[in-house]
Amino acid sequence: MVASKMAQFIDNIPSMDLMRSEKMTFAQLIIPVESAHRAVSYLGELGLFQFRDLNENKSPFQRTFINQVKRCAEMSRKLRFFKDQISKAGLMSSPHSVLQPDIELEELEYQLAEHEHELIELNSNSEKLRQSYNELLEFKIVLQKAFGFLASNHSHEFSERELEENVYLNDGYFDTASPLEKELKPGSSYQSGLRFISGMICKSKVLRFERMLFRATRGNMLFNQAAADELIEDPVSNEKIEKTVFVVFFSGEQARTKILKICESFGANCYPVPEDISKQRQISGEVSTRLSDLETTLDAGIRHRNKALASVECHLAKWMNMVRREKAVYDTLNMLNFDVTKKCLVGEGWCPVFAKLQIQEALQRATLDSSSQVGIIFHPMDAAESPPTYFRTNRFTSAYQEIVDAYGVARYEEANPAVYTVITFPFLFAVMFGDWGHGICLLLGALVLIARESRLSKERLGSFMEMLFGGRYVLLLMSLFSIYCGLIYNEFFSVPFHIFGKSAYSCRDASCRDAHTAGLVKLRDPYPFGVDPSWRGSRSELAFLNSLKMKMSILLGVAQMNLGIILSYFNAHYFSSSVDIRYQFVPQMIFLNSLFGYLSLLIVIKWCNGSQADLYHVMIYMFLSPTDNLGENQLFRGQRPLQIVLLLLALIAVPWMLFPKPFILKKLHHERFQGRTYGMLTTSEMDLEEEPDSARQHDEEFNFSEVFVHQMIHSIEFVLGAVSNTASYLRLWALSLAHSELSTVFYEKVLVLAWGYDNLVIRLVGLAVFAFATAFILLMMETLSAFLHALRLHWVEFQNKFYHGDGYKFRPFSFASLTEDDD
């Protein structure tokens, strides 16, 4: 079963050649007007043709299909409005849209306009009803709270009569008031005496409101307040607002005018409150009745509105996708030239060579479906610009390609570092993160993401989770290589295990009491795989592991840099640049391996014969005193003459890189323009098609000094980079050591220390701290740190040997790449 699934997975992997980008061709399309829309739609479904904008100099409003684009944009606005309304209503979106026969764009536009008009009208009516409901509810609360203030003031003889002040800031409210409420409306003149204004205001404004009233009346007022028992819903934002009931006692018409203006500016709603208890009860009863009626009306309106939204929601996803595709089609048609005389559209663009037949079939189908009398012409032609870069990737390789493209997109048909990054990136990460316990934790996380791949790919994830899900296969290989390197280091949460047999060492004495101080004795064959567990805790543990990991880092670094230089040879060979092979690849290989390749050879020989030679002394005095006797630092016969030869080769390689190439380029340039040769000069160092002082223009524009300075900079950069890049690989040793020491500290100083106490609480606390440190420091921070350092080693130390990364991606017109942001 597993084998069949694996075979099916391999069969479904698309054919690809990641080493070189796909061969591209530039083509011209001549499309009759009547079949233009179908042709572009079919190409969008195919997703293998990148249109070039032939109307760059025109503004968007000068293009042919701007009216259709505006219509699609307006429909997108209406659909977003429906989506917002559905979200506010809390309606559950159905996973599958209801099947509906295909409709034309004009019919959809008419339906959307009708639905929008209906929803706007329903929202307007609902908002008015909610506003009336809120006013009645506030009036009811004010009647309840204000009576207590009035009764209190009666007891202090602040009032001697029934107040006839009826203050309304909202004229619409009085128009809808009952005859009983209209009786409370004040007349044109007011009797002298104490008066009051009651109402309701937002709780957040009460303090400033009271201060303003005090200053306006110069303290000649009495302000009472009480919190409302219910929250008032805002009809616009649907938010619950806390409000406060207030009653302001004052005297005089001038004070009344000031208070009313202040209430209006603060957005306070004022309501009439009679002092008579019977009238108050009568009004309260009437208000309660009207509130009940309004609640019934509001519920019916909400049900009707939700029904209208539900009828839209079942088709919303399909409509949004349809409008998004239509808008993309018309945006693409605006990139084509409109030939008025021939009644056709002319387009240009790039497509892969392997897709020419598929594109032609799609164009023929568009001609037939549109019943056009004239076919669409697909005409390959030459282009002055460099083609785009296109790699066919799958779910596994796409993440590694994105890692490379984040540094720079490969030049057209340039060697692609992603081929090697698939293995080297997770391996170098694992060298820094080597612990098979932590590797198992990463593996479980990667397997969870892969197991839920089908579900997570359809969900809308956050930025961090989206990045983590996109790199699930990178995480998978990083975890597998971490387990492998952890087994080599023999570390499981910093604890060694006798997995592959017994240790080669034993204690010096029978009790093993002084094993960590007096040392160990070798009794049997070496440990079969990885580091012997007996090194852990011994006197020479740190010295041994430091030496091992440091030398291993140098070996890995020199090997990867050699791979980069070898790839520069394949680039030069592919582009038929013999100048780059002879005067760039060869001296670079000689220089790097004469120094650091020789150092790697010494490391391997020292490991094999167990010599005590000091490699630092050997390399330093190879430059300072190459003819001196090596003495005890000699590792093999003929080492001194070999060092002299290698030193001379390294010195010769520097001028070899610097001087010949500029003069040869100048000679080839003059020969080409003097008629002795007509071959195109191609070199990875100097793209004559792109540089402004190109030799392809005319003889006098060849700038020898610029070419020489460029070559000098490149040579110096390589010489210095050979030293600095080799030193940069020592980060493999540094981070591996840091990870190991951190794991040891958390294990010994937290978990073991807490477990030494005979107390369950202390043990649980220690276990929790250890788990937290492992999860957030070792698994998250250390993973991110090792990931970034591995990224640096690939982008700088590896790719700068051969990779230009100055190309641009192939971005075809494809419906599959459309997102909601394209609306």
N, C-alpha and C positions, 0 to 999 in steps of 0.2 A: 504493500500500500504506500509506504513512504517512498520507495524507489520509483513507483509510478508517478507520484506527485512531483518528485524531484525532476523526473524526466519531462513531465508536462511543463514545469516551471522553466526548464532550460529551453524547451521548444518555443515557449512564448516570448523568450528574450529576442528583441529585434536584432537583425544583423547590423553590425557596426564595425567601424575601423577607428578606434580612439586614437591611434598613433598619429594619423593625419586627418585634418578636417575634410568633410565631403567636398568633392569637386563641384564647383558652382558654374552656372552659365547665366549670362545676361540675355534677357529676351524682351521683345516688344510685342504687345498685344494690340490688335486692331479689332475693336468690338463694335458691331452695329448697336444703335441706341436701343432698339427693342429687346435685345438680349443682354444688355449690359448688367442689369440688376441680377438676373439669374446667374450670369457668368461669375460675377464677384461673389455671390452667395455660395456657389459651388466651390469656388476657390477657398472661401472661408471655412467651409466644412472640411476641405482637404488639408488646409493649413501648411502648404509647402511653397507659397509664392510670396515674396516680399516686394511690395509695391514701392516705387520711388515717387516722391512728391514732385510732380511736374509743374505745380502752381505755387512754388515757394514765394514768388514775388507778389502774389495776390493776397489780399486780406481775406479773412473768412467770409465777409459779406459780398465779395466779388466772385465767389465760386458758383458753379452751375447748380448744384443741388443744395444750396443753403436753406431754401424754404423747407425741403423735406427734413433736413437736420433739425430745424427749429420745431417742426411738428413732432418729431421724435423726442426732442428735449422737453417739450411741453407735456407729452404723454408720460415721460419718465417722471416729471414733477407730480403729475396726478397720481401715478402709481406709488410714489414715495409718500404722498399724502394719505393714500389708502393704507399703506403699511403702518404709518404712524398712528392712524386712527384705530386700526386693528390691535396694535400693541397697547394703546391706552385703554381700549375696551377689555383687554385681558383675554382675548379669544385665543384658543389653542390653534396653532397652525397645523394643518394636516400634512403628514409626511409625503403624501402623493396627491398631486392635483387631480381634480375630477376630469375625466376624459371629455373633451369638447371638440367638435369638428373644427378644422382650421378655418380661420376667418381672415378677411383682408384687413389691411392696415386702416383703410377708411372706415370700415365697420367697427373696428376696435376703437378708433378715435371717437366715433359717435357714442359708443357704449360708455367709454370712460367719461365723456362730457356729461352724459345723463346721470351716471353714478355720482360724479362729483357734485353736480347741482343738487341732487337729492340729499347727499350727506351734508352739504353746507346748509341747506334749509333745515334739516333735522337738528344740526348743531346749533343753529341760530335760535330755533324754537326752544330747544332744551336749555340753552343759556338764559333765555328770557324767563322761562319757567323757574329755573334754578335761582335766578336773581329775585323773583317774586317770593319764592319759598324762603330764601335767606332773609328777606326783609320781614316777612311775617314771623319767622322764627326769632329774629332779633327783637321784634316788637313784643313777642310773648315773653322773652327773657327779661326785657326792660320792664315790662309790667310787673313781673314777679319780684325783681330786685328793687325797683324804685319805690315800691309801696313801703318797704322797710325804712328807707331814708325819710319818706314823708311822715310816717308814723313817729319816727324819732324826733323830727323837727316839730311836730304838733306838740309833743310833750314839753318842748322848750318854748312853745308859743311863738314859733317863727312864722306860722301861717294862721290867718284868721278867716280865710274864705276859700272857696273852691277855685282853683286856678283854671283860667280859661286859655292858657298859652298852648297853642297847638303849632309846633314848629316842624316844617317839612323842608328838607333839603332836596328831596327827590320829588319833583312835580308829578311824575308818573304814578307814584304811590297813591297820592290823594285822588287822582282820577279813578283809581280802582277801589277806593275805600267805600265802605258801606255807609248808608244814611246815618247810622248810629255814630260812626266815626266822624262824619262830616259835621255833626252837631258840636264837636269839640273844636272846630276850626275857629280861631280868634277873629274878632271883628276888626274893623279898620282903626279903632281907637282902643287904647288900653287904659285901664284904671291904674291909678298910682298905687304902689305897694310892692311887697316882695314877690318876685317871680322866680321861675326855674326852667331850665332846659335839660331834658334827659335824652340819652342816646347810648350808642355803643361805638367803641374804637378798638383798634388793634392793641394788643397788650404791649407790644414793643414801643408804642408811641405814647403811652400814658404819661410817663415822667416828663417828657418834653412838652406834651399837651398841657399838663397842669402848670408848668412853669410859665408857658406863654399866656395862659389865662390869668395867672396871678400878676404878671407884668402889665398886661393890657388893661386890667381893671384896677391896678394899683392896690391889690389886696382886698378890694371890696367885693368879695365873693366867697362862697363856701362850696368846696369841691368834695363830693363823696364818690367812692368807687367800690365795685365788687366784681370779682371774677365770674365770667359766664360759666354755667354748668356744662354747656355743650360746646364742641368745636364747630365752627362755621366753615363750610366747604366753599372754596373759591370756584365759581363756575367756569373760569377760564383755565386755570392751572390744575383744578381738581385737588388742590392741597387743603388740608385741614388747618385752620388758622385759629389761634387762641385770641379771644376778644374780652374786653372789659366793659361792664356797664358803668356809666357815670351819670351823676345828677349835679348840675351847677346852679346854685342859688345866687341871685343877683337882684339889683334894684336899679330901675331906670332904663329908658329906651336906648340911650347911647351904649350902655353896657351890653344890652341885648344884641345890638348890631355888631359890636366887636366880637362877641362870643360866637355868633353865627358865622362870621367870616373866618374865625379861627377853626371852627368845626369843619367848615368846607375845605380849608387848606390842608387839614390833617386827615381828610377822608373819613371823618366821623359821620355816622348816620344818626339823625335825631328823630325821636318819636314822641307823640303826645301821650301824657299819662294823667288821667283824672285822679283827684284825691278821693272822690267818693268810692267807697268799697263796692257798692252795688253796680255802679257803672263799670268799675274795673273788672268785676266778675263777668259782666255781660260782654264786655269787649274781649276778655280772655276766652270765653266760650266761643264767640264768633271766630276769633283768630284760630283756635284749635280746629274748628270745623273746616275752615278754609285750608289749613295745613294738611288735613287728612285728604281733602279733595285734590290738592296739588301733588301729594305723594302718589296717589293713584294715577294721576295724569303723567307724572314723571316716570313711573315704572312702565307704563304703557309706551311712552316715547322711547325709553331705553330698549325695551324689547323690540320695537320696530327698527330702531337704529342698529341693534346687534344682528337682526335678521338681514338687513341690507348689507352690513359688513360681511356677514357669513357668505352671502351670495357672491361677494367680490373675492373673499379670501380663498375660496376653492379654486379660483382661476388665476390668482395673483402671481404665483411663481411662473406659470406659463406665459402670462402676458408680459411680465418683466423681462423674461428671457427673449421673447419675440421682439419687444421694442429695443432692447439692447443690441440684438443682432441687426435689426433694421437700421439703427443709428450708425453702427459700425460699417454697414454696407455703404450708406450714403457718405459717410466720412471718407471711405476709400474711393468712392466714385469721384469725390471732389479732388482727389489727387491725380486724376486723369485729365488729359487735354481733350477738349470738345472741338471736333472738326465740323464746322457748320456746313461747309460745302459738300462733304461726303456723308454727313449725317452719321458719324461714328465717333467713338471714344478711343483715344490712343493712350495706352499705358505702358510703363516700363518697370522692370524689376528683376530680382534675382531668384533663382530656384536651383535646387540640387540637380545634378545631371541625371541621377537615378529616378527623379520624379517627373521628367519631361513627358513620358508616356501617360502617366496618371493625369497630369495637367491637361494634356491634349484631349484625353477622354472626357474629362469634366467639361471642357469648353465645347466639345461636340454635343454632349448631353444638354448643355445650356442652349445651344442653337436649336436642337430638336424640340425641347420643351417650350421654347418661346415662339416656335413656328416662324422663325426668321428665314427669309429667302437667301440671305447672305451668311456664309459661315464666318467664324472667328479665326483670325489669322494669328498664329503663334510663330514668331520670327526670331530665332537666336541671332545675336549680333555681338560685336566687340564693344568693350567698355573701357574707358580710360582709367576709372577708379579701381581700387583693389576690391576683390570680392569679399563678402562677409564670411565669417567663420561659423561653421555649423558642425556640431558633433551629435550623432544620434546616441542618446543615453537611455538607460532604463532606471528603474527604482533604485537599484543598487549603486550604479555608477554616477547618478546625477548629483549626489551630495559631494562626491570627490571632485567632480567637474566644477561645482559651484565654489569649492575651496580654492581651486586654481583661478577661476574667473574673477574672484574677489580681488586678486592681485592685478590681473590684467588679462584680457581676452587674447587668445593666441592669434598671431598673425596667420593669414591665410596659408594653409598647408604647412605650417610650422609644427615641429615635434611637440606633442601634447604631454605636459608633465603629469596629467591626471592618470595616465596609464601606470606610472610607477608610484604615484601618490597613494593609490588604492592599497598598496602593501607597506610602503615606507612610512607613511604618515602614522597609521596605528602602531607600527612597530617602534618607531622612535618615541611615541607617546608612552608605550609600555615600558621602554627602557627607563624612563623617568618615574613611572607609576608602578613599578613591578612589585606586586603583592597579590598573591592568588586569592586571598580572602577578600580584599577590596575588588579584585577583578570579578569575582563571583557576584558581588553586589551590583556592579555595573552590568554584568551579563543578565541578571534578573530584570533590571530596568529596561534593557534593550529588548529582551524577549517579550515583556509586557507591551511595549510600544508596537512591536512587530505583530503580536497576536491580535491587537486591536486596530490594526492598520486600516481595514476596510471601514470601520466605524469612525475612527478619528479623522480620516481623510475627508469625510463629509461634514464634520463639525467645524464650527468657527472657533479657532483656538486663539489664545493670547499670543503676544509676540514671543515670549520665552518658550511656551509650549510648542508653538509652531516651529521655532528653530530646533528644539529638541526632537520633535517628531520628524522633521526633515532630515536630521542627521542620525536616524535610528540605526542605519546600517553602518555608519561610521562608528557609532557607539558599540555596536555588536563586535566589530573587528578589534576596536580598542580594548574591549573587555577580554576577548579571547587571547590577544597578544599579552595583555597584562597578566592573565593566568599563567601563560607560558613563561614570561620573564620572572614572575613570582616564584614559579617552581625552580627556575635556575638560581634565583637569589635565596631560595628556601625560606620564604617569609610568608606567614599566614597571620595577618594582623600583628606582624613583627615577631611571631613565635616560630622557631624552626621545628620541622618534623622529620622523622626518619622514614620517609615515604619509599625511597628506592633502595632500602637495605640498611645495614649497620654502618656506623661511622668508621672511618679509617683510623681514628685516634682513640686512645684510651688514657685513663689517668696514670700519672707517674707512680702514685702510691695506691695502696689497696683501698683506702677510705675515700679517695677523691676529695679529701678535705681541702687540699691546696691546688686543685686543678686549675682554678682561674688565676692563680698567682705563680705557681711553679711550672705551669705549662703542661702540655700533653705529649704523649709518645705515640708514634705511628706504628700500628701493629699489623694492618692488613692493607689490601689494595685500595686505591682511591675511591671515594664515594662515586657511584656510577653516573649520577646526573646532577648537575648543579653544584651549589656550594655545600660543603660538608657542614652538617648541623653543629658539629663540635666547635666551629669557629665562633659561634654565638656565645658571648660572655667571656671569651678568652682574652689574654693580655694583648694579643696582636690582631684582635678582631677589626678594629677601626683601620689600622695600617694596611691590613690585607685587603679589606673591601675597598678602601680608597684607591689602592694601587690597581686592583682589578677593574673597577668601574672607570677610572680615569683612562687607563690604557685601552679599554674596550670602547670608550667614547671616541678616542683618536682614530682607532681602526674603522669604526662606523662612519666617522666624518670623512676620512680620506677616501673610503670606498664610495660614498655618495657623491663627493666632489668629482671623483674620476668618472662616475656615471654621467654627471652633468657635462663634463668635457667631451665624453664619447658621443653624447647626444648632439653636441655642436658639430661633430664630424658628420653625423647622419643628416643634419640640416644642410651643411655645406655640400655634401654629396648629392642630396635630393635636388638642390637648386643649382647644381653644376658649377659650384664656385671653388675652383681649384686653388685660388689665392687664399681663401680662408683655411683650406685644409693644410696647405704648406706653411703658411706664415702666421697661423693662429692656433690651429688644433695641435700641430706637432710641437711647437715650442712650449705651449701651455702644459701638455702632458709631460714633457721633459722637465720643466721647472718644478711642477708640483710633485712628481714622483722622485726627482733627484733629492728633494729635501724631506717632505713628509711621507712620501712612499717609502723612502729609506728608513725613516723613523718607525713606520709600521712594520717593516721587515725586521728591524732590531727587536721590537716588542715580541713578535712571534718567535724569533730565535731564542730570546731570553726565556720565554715561557717553556720552550721545548727542552732546552738544556739546563734550566735551573741556575743560570749564571747569576752572580751577584754584581754584575757590571752596573755602573751608574749611567743611565741613558742621558740624563741631563748633562753630565760631564762630556759624554761622547758628542752630542749635538753642538754644544757651545764651542768646544775646542776643534770641532770640524771646521769652523769659520776662523777662530783665532789662531790656532796652531795646527794646520792640517798635516804638517810633515812630522810632528812629534810622535814618539812612541806611545801607543795606547796603554801598555802595561796590563793591569788587571781588568781594564775596561774592554779588552779585546774579546769579541764574541766568536769570531771565526777567522780563518786564514785569509789573507789578502784584504782585510778590512780597511787598512790604511790607504793602499793605492786605490781601492774602490771609492773611498770617500773623496779622494783628490779628484778622481775622474768625475764623480757626481757633482762636486762643487764647481768644476770647470764647466760642465754641461749647464748647470743652473745659471752661471754667469753669462754663458753664450746665449742662452735662451731669451734673455732680456732684450738685447739689441736685435735679436732675430724677430721678436714680436714687434719691435718699435719701427725699424727703418725700412725693410724691404717693401712692405705692403703699400705705403703711400706712393713710392716711386713706381712700382709696377702698375698701380691704378692709373697713374699719370701717363705712363707709356701706352697702356692699353687704350686710354682715352684718345691720345693723339693719333695712334694708328687707326682707330675706328673712324675718326673724322677726316683723316687724310686718304681714306679709301682703301687702306690695306686690309681691313677686315670690316665686316658688316654685322657681325654677331652682337647680340644685345649683351651689354655688360651687366652681370647679375652678381651681387654680393650681399651677404647678410649684414655687412658693416655699413654699407652705403646704398641706400635705396634711391637710385637715381630718378625714379619716377616721382618721388615725394619731396625731395629736397629742393629748395628754391634755386640753388646754384647748381642745378643738375647738369651733368655732362651731356644729357640728351638734347639740350637746347642749342647751344653752339659752343665752339671751341674755346672762346675767350672766357667763358663763365666757369671753367673748372678752377676751383679755389684750392690750390695745393696746400697752402698754409693751414686752412681750416681742416682739411683731411689729415694732415700731419699732427696737428694739435689734438684732434679727436683720437687718433691712434695712440698718441703718447699718453693721453688720459686713460684710455682703455688699458694700456700696458701697465702703467703705474697702479691702476686700480686692481688689476689681476695680481700683481706681485704683492702688494700690501694685503689684498684680500686673501691670498693663500695663507698668510700668517694669521690674520684676524679671524678668518672663517674657521680655520682649524681650532683656534682657541675658543671660538664660539660653540663648537661641539662639546666642549667641556661642561656645558650646561646640562648635558645628559647625566654626567657624573654628579654634579652639584644637586640637581633636583632629586635624583634617585637617593642620594645620601640624606637630603633633608626629609624626604618622605619616610624613609626608614627610621630616622631618628625621632620624628614626630610620632610615628606609630609606637615606637618603643616607649617614649615618654608617657603617652596616654595609657598604654597597657600596664606599665610598671608602676607609675606614680598615681594612677587613678584606679584601675580595675583591681590589680593585685594588692595595692595598699588598702583599698576598701574591703576586699575579701579577707584580709588579715584580721579584721575585727569580728568578734563573735556577736554581731548585732545585725538583725535583719534590716533595720531602717538604713543603717550606714551602707550595707551591701547594695540595697536597692538604689540609694542615691548615687553610689559609685558606678553602678551599672548604667543608670540613666545618664550621668555625665559622660561616661565612656561612649555610650550609643550616640549622644548628641555630638560629641567631638568627632566621632567617626563619620557620621552622616554629613555634618555641615562643614567640617574643616578638611577631613581627608578625602571624602567622596565628592564634595562640591568645589571647595576652594582649590584643593590640590589638582582635581581633574581639570578645572578651568586653567590653572597655571600651566600644567603640563601640556594642555591643548594649545595654548598660545605660544609656548616655547617651540613645540613641534611645528606650528604654523610659521614661526620666524625661520626655523632651519630650512623649511622648504621654499619659502618665498625668497629668502636672501641667499643663504649659503648654497642651495642647490640650483634654483632657477636662474640665478644671475650668470651661470656658466654658459647657458645656451638659449635662454628664453627672452624674447623681446617683449611679448605681451602688449603690442600696440595695435592689435586688430579690433574689429567690432563684431558684435554678435549678429547672427542671422535671426531676424525677428519677422517671421512671416505673418500675413494676415490670417488669423485663425479664430474661429468662434470659441474654441476650447480655452483660449487664454483670456477671454473676456471675464471681467469681474464686476461687482456692484459699483466699484469706483468709476467704471466707464460710463455710467448712466449720465 
